[in-house]
Amino acid sequence: MYLNMDDHTEALDFVFTLLGWDRTTDFIIKKETIDKENHYLIDLNTNLFDDFLEAWIQKKVDLKNGKISNDEYIEWTINYPTEK
């Protein structure tokens, strides 16, 4: 049924990935309201993603600060976890 859906998107792929993880991984989902806006936080509660998230945060900061170009950022996303 999923592959036949008209709105098959990367966001929907992510939803189904989360549902799959929910069957095998212990993580927490929280809803917080900040300035009358709902925010949903996913605490993966695992070290599995720590290195990736730290590297990703740094690349986003480097991109924002002009230390790397958009092309370099895209190259990093394509080649992760292999870094040059």
C-alpha distance (Angstrom), angle and dihedral (degrees) to the residues before:
residue distance angle dihedral
M1 . . .
Y2 3.84 . .
L3 3.82 94.3 .
N4 3.79 90.1 51.5
M5 3.80 93.7 55.6
D6 3.80 115.7 114.2
D7 3.80 93.0 -140.8
H8 3.83 96.1 56.1
T9 3.78 99.3 152.7
E10 3.78 140.6 152.9
A11 3.81 88.4 -101.5
L12 3.79 90.5 55.7
D13 3.82 89.3 46.7
F14 3.80 87.1 55.9
V15 3.82 91.0 50.5
F16 3.80 91.4 54.0
T17 3.81 90.7 45.5
L18 3.81 89.5 54.6
L19 3.79 90.9 48.7
G20 3.80 89.3 51.5
W21 3.80 91.9 49.3
D22 3.78 89.1 49.8
R23 3.80 89.0 65.0
T24 3.81 93.8 53.2
T25 3.81 109.1 21.0
D26 3.77 133.0 61.1
F27 3.78 107.5 -129.6
I28 3.78 134.9 147.3
I29 3.79 128.5 -128.8
K30 3.79 117.3 -159.1
K31 3.77 132.4 -175.2
E32 3.79 116.6 -149.4
T33 3.77 128.9 178.6
I34 3.79 114.2 -143.9
D35 3.80 119.3 177.1
K36 3.82 89.2 -12.9
E37 3.81 92.0 -56.1
N38 3.78 123.0 115.6
H39 3.79 117.3 -125.8
Y40 3.78 123.7 -173.6
L41 3.78 117.1 -150.9
I42 3.78 124.3 -164.2
D43 3.79 114.8 -158.2
L44 3.78 104.9 -165.9
N45 3.80 88.7 -164.8
T46 3.78 91.1 -153.7
N47 3.79 137.3 98.8
L48 3.79 89.9 -133.7
F49 3.80 93.1 96.9
D50 3.81 100.8 31.6
D51 3.82 96.9 99.1
F52 3.79 92.4 43.7
L53 3.80 94.6 48.1
E54 3.82 92.4 47.4
A55 3.81 91.0 50.1
W56 3.80 92.2 45.1
I57 3.80 92.9 50.3
Q58 3.81 90.0 50.8
K59 3.81 92.8 49.1
K60 3.81 90.7 49.7
V61 3.82 90.0 50.7
D62 3.81 90.8 47.1
L63 3.81 90.1 50.6
K64 3.81 93.2 48.2
N65 3.82 91.6 48.0
G66 3.81 93.5 47.7
K67 3.80 94.7 -114.2
I68 3.79 89.1 125.0
S69 3.79 131.3 24.6
N70 3.79 125.5 -119.2
D71 3.82 87.9 -107.2
E72 3.81 90.4 54.1
Y73 3.79 90.2 49.4
I74 3.79 91.9 50.5
E75 3.81 89.9 47.3
W76 3.81 89.1 53.2
T77 3.82 91.6 50.7
I78 3.78 91.3 50.5
N79 3.80 95.0 47.6
Y80 3.81 100.6 38.7
P81 3.04 124.6 160.4
T82 3.81 90.8 24.8
E83 3.79 107.7 75.4
K84 3.77 127.0 -169.1
